[in-house]
Amino acid sequence: MLVRTAFALLLTTAAAAAAPNGATPTDRSELKKYCTGDYFTYCGDLAPDGPEVQACFRQNKAKLTPNCQAAITAYTKGQKRG
């Protein structure tokens, strides 16, 4: 449970940066906001801060909620700019 909570916090931080509402790229709160549920659904058995989670999200991209997909896209674009 502690690992999932830690991952949710990490994911939230990443999601915030990717949020469709114009959050800054370094703000991960939108990732957490929009992707925590998807993490628990598809990747919850993985350590939250491991590279396996990124691979899991890539593998399940088509299944992710639209808001999570948008948050990830925005965050990724922000990382490329920053």
mmCIF file as gemmi writes it, N, C-alpha and C atoms, coordinates in Angstrom:
data_model
loop_
_atom_site.group_PDB
_atom_site.id
_atom_site.type_symbol
_atom_site.label_atom_id
_atom_site.label_alt_id
_atom_site.label_comp_id
_atom_site.label_asym_id
_atom_site.label_entity_id
_atom_site.label_seq_id
_atom_site.pdbx_PDB_ins_code
_atom_site.Cartn_x
_atom_site.Cartn_y
_atom_site.Cartn_z
_atom_site.occupancy
_atom_site.B_iso_or_equiv
_atom_site.pdbx_formal_charge
_atom_site.auth_seq_id
_atom_site.auth_asym_id
_atom_site.pdbx_PDB_model_num
ATOM 1 N N . MET Axp A 1 ? 0.828 -1.189 0 1 0 ? 1 A 1
ATOM 2 C CA . MET Axp A 1 ? 0 0 0 1 0 ? 1 A 1
ATOM 3 C C . MET Axp A 1 ? 0.871 1.25 0 1 0 ? 1 A 1
ATOM 4 N N . LEU Axp A 2 ? 1.962 1.213 0.742 1 0 ? 2 A 1
ATOM 5 C CA . LEU Axp A 2 ? 2.866 2.353 0.801 1 0 ? 2 A 1
ATOM 6 C C . LEU Axp A 2 ? 3.481 2.631 -0.563 1 0 ? 2 A 1
ATOM 7 N N . VAL Axp A 3 ? 3.828 1.573 -1.276 1 0 ? 3 A 1
ATOM 8 C CA . VAL Axp A 3 ? 4.415 1.74 -2.611 1 0 ? 3 A 1
ATOM 9 C C . VAL Axp A 3 ? 3.399 2.377 -3.547 1 0 ? 3 A 1
ATOM 10 N N . ARG Axp A 4 ? 2.172 1.939 -3.483 1 0 ? 4 A 1
ATOM 11 C CA . ARG Axp A 4 ? 1.133 2.503 -4.346 1 0 ? 4 A 1
ATOM 12 C C . ARG Axp A 4 ? 0.893 3.965 -4.016 1 0 ? 4 A 1
ATOM 13 N N . THR Axp A 5 ? 0.903 4.302 -2.745 1 0 ? 5 A 1
ATOM 14 C CA . THR Axp A 5 ? 0.716 5.688 -2.344 1 0 ? 5 A 1
ATOM 15 C C . THR Axp A 5 ? 1.863 6.539 -2.846 1 0 ? 5 A 1
ATOM 16 N N . ALA Axp A 6 ? 3.08 6.032 -2.705 1 0 ? 6 A 1
ATOM 17 C CA . ALA Axp A 6 ? 4.246 6.768 -3.182 1 0 ? 6 A 1
ATOM 18 C C . ALA Axp A 6 ? 4.172 6.957 -4.688 1 0 ? 6 A 1
ATOM 19 N N . PHE Axp A 7 ? 3.77 5.919 -5.398 1 0 ? 7 A 1
ATOM 20 C CA . PHE Axp A 7 ? 3.662 6.031 -6.853 1 0 ? 7 A 1
ATOM 21 C C . PHE Axp A 7 ? 2.584 7.03 -7.221 1 0 ? 7 A 1
ATOM 22 N N . ALA Axp A 8 ? 1.481 6.983 -6.518 1 0 ? 8 A 1
ATOM 23 C CA . ALA Axp A 8 ? 0.397 7.912 -6.802 1 0 ? 8 A 1
ATOM 24 C C . ALA Axp A 8 ? 0.87 9.343 -6.645 1 0 ? 8 A 1
ATOM 25 N N . LEU Axp A 9 ? 1.681 9.602 -5.641 1 0 ? 9 A 1
ATOM 26 C CA . LEU Axp A 9 ? 2.223 10.94 -5.446 1 0 ? 9 A 1
ATOM 27 C C . LEU Axp A 9 ? 3.153 11.314 -6.59 1 0 ? 9 A 1
ATOM 28 N N . LEU Axp A 10 ? 3.996 10.381 -6.992 1 0 ? 10 A 1
ATOM 29 C CA . LEU Axp A 10 ? 4.91 10.632 -8.103 1 0 ? 10 A 1
ATOM 30 C C . LEU Axp A 10 ? 4.128 10.865 -9.379 1 0 ? 10 A 1
ATOM 31 N N . LEU Axp A 11 ? 3.157 10.015 -9.615 1 0 ? 11 A 1
ATOM 32 C CA . LEU Axp A 11 ? 2.349 10.123 -10.818 1 0 ? 11 A 1
ATOM 33 C C . LEU Axp A 11 ? 1.555 11.413 -10.822 1 0 ? 11 A 1
ATOM 34 N N . THR Axp A 12 ? 1.046 11.782 -9.692 1 0 ? 12 A 1
ATOM 35 C CA . THR Axp A 12 ? 0.287 13.019 -9.586 1 0 ? 12 A 1
ATOM 36 C C . THR Axp A 12 ? 1.15 14.197 -9.962 1 0 ? 12 A 1
ATOM 37 N N . THR Axp A 13 ? 2.363 14.183 -9.5 1 0 ? 13 A 1
ATOM 38 C CA . THR Axp A 13 ? 3.282 15.263 -9.815 1 0 ? 13 A 1
ATOM 39 C C . THR Axp A 13 ? 3.523 15.315 -11.314 1 0 ? 13 A 1
ATOM 40 N N . ALA Axp A 14 ? 3.713 14.172 -11.935 1 0 ? 14 A 1
ATOM 41 C CA . ALA Axp A 14 ? 3.952 14.12 -13.367 1 0 ? 14 A 1
ATOM 42 C C . ALA Axp A 14 ? 2.705 14.494 -14.148 1 0 ? 14 A 1
ATOM 43 N N . ALA Axp A 15 ? 1.57 14.072 -13.695 1 0 ? 15 A 1
ATOM 44 C CA . ALA Axp A 15 ? 0.323 14.359 -14.401 1 0 ? 15 A 1
ATOM 45 C C . ALA Axp A 15 ? -0.001 15.833 -14.39 1 0 ? 15 A 1
ATOM 46 N N . ALA Axp A 16 ? 0.31 16.486 -13.316 1 0 ? 16 A 1
ATOM 47 C CA . ALA Axp A 16 ? 0.004 17.906 -13.211 1 0 ? 16 A 1
ATOM 48 C C . ALA Axp A 16 ? 0.698 18.689 -14.295 1 0 ? 16 A 1
ATOM 49 N N . ALA Axp A 17 ? 1.886 18.297 -14.634 1 0 ? 17 A 1
ATOM 50 C CA . ALA Axp A 17 ? 2.634 18.993 -15.663 1 0 ? 17 A 1
ATOM 51 C C . ALA Axp A 17 ? 2.034 18.748 -17.031 1 0 ? 17 A 1
ATOM 52 N N . ALA Axp A 18 ? 1.341 17.656 -17.181 1 0 ? 18 A 1
ATOM 53 C CA . ALA Axp A 18 ? 0.798 17.294 -18.475 1 0 ? 18 A 1
ATOM 54 C C . ALA Axp A 18 ? -0.655 17.687 -18.643 1 0 ? 18 A 1
ATOM 55 N N . ALA Axp A 19 ? -1.208 18.313 -17.685 1 0 ? 19 A 1
ATOM 56 C CA . ALA Axp A 19 ? -2.634 18.62 -17.696 1 0 ? 19 A 1
ATOM 57 C C . ALA Axp A 19 ? -3.032 19.471 -18.873 1 0 ? 19 A 1
ATOM 58 N N . PRO Axp A 20 ? -4.221 19.22 -19.402 1 0 ? 20 A 1
ATOM 59 C CA . PRO Axp A 20 ? -4.716 19.983 -20.536 1 0 ? 20 A 1
ATOM 60 C C . PRO Axp A 20 ? -5.077 21.422 -20.186 1 0 ? 20 A 1
ATOM 61 N N . ASN Axp A 21 ? -5.051 21.78 -18.925 1 0 ? 21 A 1
ATOM 62 C CA . ASN Axp A 21 ? -5.459 23.126 -18.541 1 0 ? 21 A 1
ATOM 63 C C . ASN Axp A 21 ? -4.313 24.12 -18.548 1 0 ? 21 A 1
ATOM 64 N N . GLY Axp A 22 ? -3.163 23.745 -19.075 1 0 ? 22 A 1
ATOM 65 C CA . GLY Axp A 22 ? -2.06 24.68 -19.21 1 0 ? 22 A 1
ATOM 66 C C . GLY Axp A 22 ? -1.106 24.712 -18.041 1 0 ? 22 A 1
ATOM 67 N N . ALA Axp A 23 ? -1.058 23.685 -17.251 1 0 ? 23 A 1
ATOM 68 C CA . ALA Axp A 23 ? -0.131 23.633 -16.13 1 0 ? 23 A 1
ATOM 69 C C . ALA Axp A 23 ? 1.296 23.655 -16.651 1 0 ? 23 A 1
ATOM 70 N N . THR Axp A 24 ? 2.198 24.121 -15.824 1 0 ? 24 A 1
ATOM 71 C CA . THR Axp A 24 ? 3.59 24.178 -16.243 1 0 ? 24 A 1
ATOM 72 C C . THR Axp A 24 ? 4.152 22.772 -16.379 1 0 ? 24 A 1
ATOM 73 N N . PRO Axp A 25 ? 5.131 22.574 -17.263 1 0 ? 25 A 1
ATOM 74 C CA . PRO Axp A 25 ? 5.68 21.252 -17.528 1 0 ? 25 A 1
ATOM 75 C C . PRO Axp A 25 ? 6.308 20.592 -16.302 1 0 ? 25 A 1
ATOM 76 N N . THR Axp A 26 ? 6.789 21.362 -15.356 1 0 ? 26 A 1
ATOM 77 C CA . THR Axp A 26 ? 7.432 20.766 -14.197 1 0 ? 26 A 1
ATOM 78 C C . THR Axp A 26 ? 6.436 20.45 -13.091 1 0 ? 26 A 1
ATOM 79 N N . ASP Axp A 27 ? 5.202 20.843 -13.25 1 0 ? 27 A 1
ATOM 80 C CA . ASP Axp A 27 ? 4.161 20.594 -12.258 1 0 ? 27 A 1
ATOM 81 C C . ASP Axp A 27 ? 3.507 19.247 -12.547 1 0 ? 27 A 1
ATOM 82 N N . ARG Axp A 28 ? 3.708 18.286 -11.683 1 0 ? 28 A 1
ATOM 83 C CA . ARG Axp A 28 ? 3.191 16.941 -11.909 1 0 ? 28 A 1
ATOM 84 C C . ARG Axp A 28 ? 1.824 16.694 -11.291 1 0 ? 28 A 1
ATOM 85 N N . SER Axp A 29 ? 1.216 17.688 -10.71 1 0 ? 29 A 1
ATOM 86 C CA . SER Axp A 29 ? -0.064 17.481 -10.031 1 0 ? 29 A 1
ATOM 87 C C . SER Axp A 29 ? -1.157 17.03 -10.996 1 0 ? 29 A 1
ATOM 88 N N . GLU Axp A 30 ? -1.092 17.454 -12.229 1 0 ? 30 A 1
ATOM 89 C CA . GLU Axp A 30 ? -2.098 17.043 -13.213 1 0 ? 30 A 1
ATOM 90 C C . GLU Axp A 30 ? -1.932 15.57 -13.568 1 0 ? 30 A 1
ATOM 91 N N . LEU Axp A 31 ? -0.705 15.086 -13.622 1 0 ? 31 A 1
ATOM 92 C CA . LEU Axp A 31 ? -0.491 13.658 -13.87 1 0 ? 31 A 1
ATOM 93 C C . LEU Axp A 31 ? -1.116 12.86 -12.739 1 0 ? 31 A 1
ATOM 94 N N . LYS Axp A 32 ? -0.883 13.294 -11.53 1 0 ? 32 A 1
ATOM 95 C CA . LYS Axp A 32 ? -1.456 12.605 -10.379 1 0 ? 32 A 1
ATOM 96 C C . LYS Axp A 32 ? -2.974 12.68 -10.436 1 0 ? 32 A 1
ATOM 97 N N . LYS Axp A 33 ? -3.472 13.851 -10.714 1 0 ? 33 A 1
ATOM 98 C CA . LYS Axp A 33 ? -4.918 14.073 -10.742 1 0 ? 33 A 1
ATOM 99 C C . LYS Axp A 33 ? -5.608 13.182 -11.773 1 0 ? 33 A 1
ATOM 100 N N . TYR Axp A 34 ? -5.045 13.104 -12.957 1 0 ? 34 A 1
ATOM 101 C CA . TYR Axp A 34 ? -5.709 12.412 -14.051 1 0 ? 34 A 1
ATOM 102 C C . TYR Axp A 34 ? -5.265 10.968 -14.27 1 0 ? 34 A 1
ATOM 103 N N . CYS Axp A 35 ? -4.13 10.572 -13.726 1 0 ? 35 A 1
ATOM 104 C CA . CYS Axp A 35 ? -3.601 9.241 -14.047 1 0 ? 35 A 1
ATOM 105 C C . CYS Axp A 35 ? -3.523 8.265 -12.877 1 0 ? 35 A 1
ATOM 106 N N . THR Axp A 36 ? -3.818 8.706 -11.683 1 0 ? 36 A 1
ATOM 107 C CA . THR Axp A 36 ? -3.705 7.813 -10.531 1 0 ? 36 A 1
ATOM 108 C C . THR Axp A 36 ? -4.618 6.595 -10.68 1 0 ? 36 A 1
ATOM 109 N N . GLY Axp A 37 ? -5.835 6.813 -11.086 1 0 ? 37 A 1
ATOM 110 C CA . GLY Axp A 37 ? -6.765 5.691 -11.276 1 0 ? 37 A 1
ATOM 111 C C . GLY Axp A 37 ? -6.268 4.711 -12.323 1 0 ? 37 A 1
ATOM 112 N N . ASP Axp A 38 ? -5.722 5.236 -13.413 1 0 ? 38 A 1
ATOM 113 C CA . ASP Axp A 38 ? -5.184 4.376 -14.468 1 0 ? 38 A 1
ATOM 114 C C . ASP Axp A 38 ? -3.974 3.592 -13.956 1 0 ? 38 A 1
ATOM 115 N N . TYR Axp A 39 ? -3.169 4.233 -13.136 1 0 ? 39 A 1
ATOM 116 C CA . TYR Axp A 39 ? -2.022 3.534 -12.551 1 0 ? 39 A 1
ATOM 117 C C . TYR Axp A 39 ? -2.491 2.326 -11.756 1 0 ? 39 A 1
ATOM 118 N N . PHE Axp A 40 ? -3.474 2.54 -10.867 1 0 ? 40 A 1
ATOM 119 C CA . PHE Axp A 40 ? -3.959 1.439 -10.041 1 0 ? 40 A 1
ATOM 120 C C . PHE Axp A 40 ? -4.625 0.359 -10.896 1 0 ? 40 A 1
ATOM 121 N N . THR Axp A 41 ? -5.314 0.756 -11.949 1 0 ? 41 A 1
ATOM 122 C CA . THR Axp A 41 ? -6.002 -0.207 -12.801 1 0 ? 41 A 1
ATOM 123 C C . THR Axp A 41 ? -5.041 -1.056 -13.621 1 0 ? 41 A 1
ATOM 124 N N . TYR Axp A 42 ? -4.044 -0.431 -14.233 1 0 ? 42 A 1
ATOM 125 C CA . TYR Axp A 42 ? -3.179 -1.141 -15.169 1 0 ? 42 A 1
ATOM 126 C C . TYR Axp A 42 ? -1.768 -1.441 -14.665 1 0 ? 42 A 1
ATOM 127 N N . CYS Axp A 43 ? -1.277 -0.663 -13.735 1 0 ? 43 A 1
ATOM 128 C CA . CYS Axp A 43 ? 0.131 -0.776 -13.359 1 0 ? 43 A 1
ATOM 129 C C . CYS Axp A 43 ? 0.358 -0.827 -11.851 1 0 ? 43 A 1
ATOM 130 N N . GLY Axp A 44 ? -0.69 -0.987 -11.074 1 0 ? 44 A 1
ATOM 131 C CA . GLY Axp A 44 ? -0.611 -0.906 -9.625 1 0 ? 44 A 1
ATOM 132 C C . GLY Axp A 44 ? 0.292 -1.927 -8.973 1 0 ? 44 A 1
ATOM 133 N N . ASP Axp A 45 ? 0.624 -2.988 -9.672 1 0 ? 45 A 1
ATOM 134 C CA . ASP Axp A 45 ? 1.504 -4.001 -9.097 1 0 ? 45 A 1
ATOM 135 C C . ASP Axp A 45 ? 2.98 -3.642 -9.274 1 0 ? 45 A 1
ATOM 136 N N . LEU Axp A 46 ? 3.259 -2.519 -9.912 1 0 ? 46 A 1
ATOM 137 C CA . LEU Axp A 46 ? 4.64 -2.084 -10.171 1 0 ? 46 A 1
ATOM 138 C C . LEU Axp A 46 ? 5.042 -0.972 -9.21 1 0 ? 46 A 1
ATOM 139 N N . ALA Axp A 47 ? 6.342 -0.903 -8.941 1 0 ? 47 A 1
ATOM 140 C CA . ALA Axp A 47 ? 6.86 0.168 -8.09 1 0 ? 47 A 1
ATOM 141 C C . ALA Axp A 47 ? 6.562 1.508 -8.754 1 0 ? 47 A 1
ATOM 142 N N . PRO Axp A 48 ? 6.07 2.483 -8.007 1 0 ? 48 A 1
ATOM 143 C CA . PRO Axp A 48 ? 5.611 3.739 -8.588 1 0 ? 48 A 1
ATOM 144 C C . PRO Axp A 48 ? 6.672 4.555 -9.303 1 0 ? 48 A 1
ATOM 145 N N . ASP Axp A 49 ? 7.902 4.5 -8.88 1 0 ? 49 A 1
ATOM 146 C CA . ASP Axp A 49 ? 8.909 5.349 -9.508 1 0 ? 49 A 1
ATOM 147 C C . ASP Axp A 49 ? 9.857 4.586 -10.416 1 0 ? 49 A 1
ATOM 148 N N . GLY Axp A 50 ? 9.502 3.375 -10.748 1 0 ? 50 A 1
ATOM 149 C CA . GLY Axp A 50 ? 10.372 2.572 -11.604 1 0 ? 50 A 1
ATOM 150 C C . GLY Axp A 50 ? 10.09 2.771 -13.081 1 0 ? 50 A 1
ATOM 151 N N . PRO Axp A 51 ? 11.052 2.442 -13.91 1 0 ? 51 A 1
ATOM 152 C CA . PRO Axp A 51 ? 10.864 2.559 -15.362 1 0 ? 51 A 1
ATOM 153 C C . PRO Axp A 51 ? 9.79 1.616 -15.888 1 0 ? 51 A 1
ATOM 154 N N . GLU Axp A 52 ? 9.473 0.603 -15.104 1 0 ? 52 A 1
ATOM 155 C CA . GLU Axp A 52 ? 8.445 -0.345 -15.513 1 0 ? 52 A 1
ATOM 156 C C . GLU Axp A 52 ? 7.077 0.328 -15.631 1 0 ? 52 A 1
ATOM 157 N N . VAL Axp A 53 ? 6.847 1.335 -14.807 1 0 ? 53 A 1
ATOM 158 C CA . VAL Axp A 53 ? 5.561 2.033 -14.845 1 0 ? 53 A 1
ATOM 159 C C . VAL Axp A 53 ? 5.427 2.8 -16.152 1 0 ? 53 A 1
ATOM 160 N N . GLN Axp A 54 ? 6.481 3.459 -16.572 1 0 ? 54 A 1
ATOM 161 C CA . GLN Axp A 54 ? 6.421 4.174 -17.857 1 0 ? 54 A 1
ATOM 162 C C . GLN Axp A 54 ? 6.148 3.189 -18.987 1 0 ? 54 A 1
ATOM 163 N N . ALA Axp A 55 ? 6.791 2.049 -18.943 1 0 ? 55 A 1
ATOM 164 C CA . ALA Axp A 55 ? 6.571 1.027 -19.964 1 0 ? 55 A 1
ATOM 165 C C . ALA Axp A 55 ? 5.129 0.519 -19.904 1 0 ? 55 A 1
ATOM 166 N N . CYS Axp A 56 ? 4.618 0.347 -18.705 1 0 ? 56 A 1
ATOM 167 C CA . CYS Axp A 56 ? 3.235 -0.105 -18.533 1 0 ? 56 A 1
ATOM 168 C C . CYS Axp A 56 ? 2.254 0.903 -19.116 1 0 ? 56 A 1
ATOM 169 N N . PHE Axp A 57 ? 2.49 2.188 -18.86 1 0 ? 57 A 1
ATOM 170 C CA . PHE Axp A 57 ? 1.608 3.216 -19.409 1 0 ? 57 A 1
ATOM 171 C C . PHE Axp A 57 ? 1.693 3.244 -20.935 1 0 ? 57 A 1
ATOM 172 N N . ARG Axp A 58 ? 2.89 3.073 -21.472 1 0 ? 58 A 1
ATOM 173 C CA . ARG Axp A 58 ? 3.021 3.032 -22.932 1 0 ? 58 A 1
ATOM 174 C C . ARG Axp A 58 ? 2.27 1.831 -23.497 1 0 ? 58 A 1
ATOM 175 N N . GLN Axp A 59 ? 2.406 0.687 -22.835 1 0 ? 59 A 1
ATOM 176 C CA . GLN Axp A 59 ? 1.755 -0.532 -23.298 1 0 ? 59 A 1
ATOM 177 C C . GLN Axp A 59 ? 0.231 -0.419 -23.24 1 0 ? 59 A 1
ATOM 178 N N . ASN Axp A 60 ? -0.271 0.309 -22.273 1 0 ? 60 A 1
ATOM 179 C CA . ASN Axp A 60 ? -1.717 0.437 -22.075 1 0 ? 60 A 1
ATOM 180 C C . ASN Axp A 60 ? -2.271 1.777 -22.524 1 0 ? 60 A 1
ATOM 181 N N . LYS Axp A 61 ? -1.521 2.509 -23.336 1 0 ? 61 A 1
ATOM 182 C CA . LYS Axp A 61 ? -1.902 3.868 -23.725 1 0 ? 61 A 1
ATOM 183 C C . LYS Axp A 61 ? -3.325 3.953 -24.271 1 0 ? 61 A 1
ATOM 184 N N . ALA Axp A 62 ? -3.715 3.023 -25.109 1 0 ? 62 A 1
ATOM 185 C CA . ALA Axp A 62 ? -5.055 3.068 -25.708 1 0 ? 62 A 1
ATOM 186 C C . ALA Axp A 62 ? -6.154 2.854 -24.679 1 0 ? 62 A 1
ATOM 187 N N . LYS Axp A 63 ? -5.821 2.246 -23.543 1 0 ? 63 A 1
ATOM 188 C CA . LYS Axp A 63 ? -6.807 1.969 -22.505 1 0 ? 63 A 1
ATOM 189 C C . LYS Axp A 63 ? -6.915 3.098 -21.479 1 0 ? 63 A 1
ATOM 190 N N . LEU Axp A 64 ? -5.944 3.994 -21.462 1 0 ? 64 A 1
ATOM 191 C CA . LEU Axp A 64 ? -5.932 5.068 -20.472 1 0 ? 64 A 1
ATOM 192 C C . LEU Axp A 64 ? -7.077 6.036 -20.721 1 0 ? 64 A 1
ATOM 193 N N . THR Axp A 65 ? -7.53 6.684 -19.663 1 0 ? 65 A 1
ATOM 194 C CA . THR Axp A 65 ? -8.601 7.659 -19.807 1 0 ? 65 A 1
ATOM 195 C C . THR Axp A 65 ? -8.11 8.824 -20.675 1 0 ? 65 A 1
ATOM 196 N N . PRO Axp A 66 ? -9.008 9.485 -21.369 1 0 ? 66 A 1
ATOM 197 C CA . PRO Axp A 66 ? -8.604 10.612 -22.217 1 0 ? 66 A 1
ATOM 198 C C . PRO Axp A 66 ? -7.861 11.703 -21.446 1 0 ? 66 A 1
ATOM 199 N N . ASN Axp A 67 ? -8.296 11.998 -20.219 1 0 ? 67 A 1
ATOM 200 C CA . ASN Axp A 67 ? -7.617 13.028 -19.437 1 0 ? 67 A 1
ATOM 201 C C . ASN Axp A 67 ? -6.193 12.612 -19.08 1 0 ? 67 A 1
ATOM 202 N N . CYS Axp A 68 ? -5.997 11.344 -18.765 1 0 ? 68 A 1
ATOM 203 C CA . CYS Axp A 68 ? -4.648 10.86 -18.457 1 0 ? 68 A 1
ATOM 204 C C . CYS Axp A 68 ? -3.775 10.922 -19.709 1 0 ? 68 A 1
ATOM 205 N N . GLN Axp A 69 ? -4.309 10.505 -20.834 1 0 ? 69 A 1
ATOM 206 C CA . GLN Axp A 69 ? -3.554 10.571 -22.085 1 0 ? 69 A 1
ATOM 207 C C . GLN Axp A 69 ? -3.14 12.004 -22.383 1 0 ? 69 A 1
ATOM 208 N N . ALA Axp A 70 ? -4.053 12.937 -22.202 1 0 ? 70 A 1
ATOM 209 C CA . ALA Axp A 70 ? -3.75 14.346 -22.461 1 0 ? 70 A 1
ATOM 210 C C . ALA Axp A 70 ? -2.694 14.858 -21.485 1 0 ? 70 A 1
ATOM 211 N N . ALA Axp A 71 ? -2.791 14.449 -20.224 1 0 ? 71 A 1
ATOM 212 C CA . ALA Axp A 71 ? -1.823 14.877 -19.219 1 0 ? 71 A 1
ATOM 213 C C . ALA Axp A 71 ? -0.433 14.356 -19.548 1 0 ? 71 A 1
ATOM 214 N N . ILE Axp A 72 ? -0.349 13.119 -19.966 1 0 ? 72 A 1
ATOM 215 C CA . ILE Axp A 72 ? 0.946 12.533 -20.328 1 0 ? 72 A 1
ATOM 216 C C . ILE Axp A 72 ? 1.526 13.25 -21.547 1 0 ? 72 A 1
ATOM 217 N N . THR Axp A 73 ? 0.695 13.5 -22.536 1 0 ? 73 A 1
ATOM 218 C CA . THR Axp A 73 ? 1.155 14.184 -23.743 1 0 ? 73 A 1
ATOM 219 C C . THR Axp A 73 ? 1.674 15.579 -23.407 1 0 ? 73 A 1
ATOM 220 N N . ALA Axp A 74 ? 0.924 16.321 -22.604 1 0 ? 74 A 1
ATOM 221 C CA . ALA Axp A 74 ? 1.337 17.669 -22.234 1 0 ? 74 A 1
ATOM 222 C C . ALA Axp A 74 ? 2.63 17.642 -21.423 1 0 ? 74 A 1
ATOM 223 N N . TYR Axp A 75 ? 2.731 16.703 -20.511 1 0 ? 75 A 1
ATOM 224 C CA . TYR Axp A 75 ? 3.937 16.601 -19.682 1 0 ? 75 A 1
ATOM 225 C C . TYR Axp A 75 ? 5.15 16.267 -20.546 1 0 ? 75 A 1
ATOM 226 N N . THR Axp A 76 ? 4.972 15.337 -21.454 1 0 ? 76 A 1
ATOM 227 C CA . THR Axp A 76 ? 6.065 14.928 -22.343 1 0 ? 76 A 1
ATOM 228 C C . THR Axp A 76 ? 6.521 16.104 -23.203 1 0 ? 76 A 1
ATOM 229 N N . LYS Axp A 77 ? 5.586 16.847 -23.753 1 0 ? 77 A 1
ATOM 230 C CA . LYS Axp A 77 ? 5.929 18.01 -24.566 1 0 ? 77 A 1
ATOM 231 C C . LYS Axp A 77 ? 6.655 19.062 -23.707 1 0 ? 77 A 1
ATOM 232 N N . GLY Axp A 78 ? 6.194 19.247 -22.492 1 0 ? 78 A 1
ATOM 233 C CA . GLY Axp A 78 ? 6.835 20.197 -21.591 1 0 ? 78 A 1
ATOM 234 C C . GLY Axp A 78 ? 8.263 19.778 -21.247 1 0 ? 78 A 1
ATOM 235 N N . GLN Axp A 79 ? 8.499 18.5 -21.097 1 0 ? 79 A 1
ATOM 236 C CA . GLN Axp A 79 ? 9.841 18.011 -20.804 1 0 ? 79 A 1
ATOM 237 C C . GLN Axp A 79 ? 10.773 18.228 -21.979 1 0 ? 79 A 1
ATOM 238 N N . LYS Axp A 80 ? 10.263 18.083 -23.183 1 0 ? 80 A 1
ATOM 239 C CA . LYS Axp A 80 ? 11.079 18.283 -24.378 1 0 ? 80 A 1
ATOM 240 C C . LYS Axp A 80 ? 11.458 19.759 -24.542 1 0 ? 80 A 1
ATOM 241 N N . ARG Axp A 81 ? 10.537 20.657 -24.154 1 0 ? 81 A 1
ATOM 242 C CA . ARG Axp A 81 ? 10.801 22.09 -24.238 1 0 ? 81 A 1
ATOM 243 C C . ARG Axp A 81 ? 11.741 22.563 -23.137 1 0 ? 81 A 1
ATOM 244 N N . GLY Axp A 82 ? 11.588 21.956 -21.961 1 0 ? 82 A 1
ATOM 245 C CA . GLY Axp A 82 ? 12.334 22.41 -20.788 1 0 ? 82 A 1
ATOM 246 C C . GLY Axp A 82 ? 13.644 21.77 -20.714 1 0 ? 82 A 1
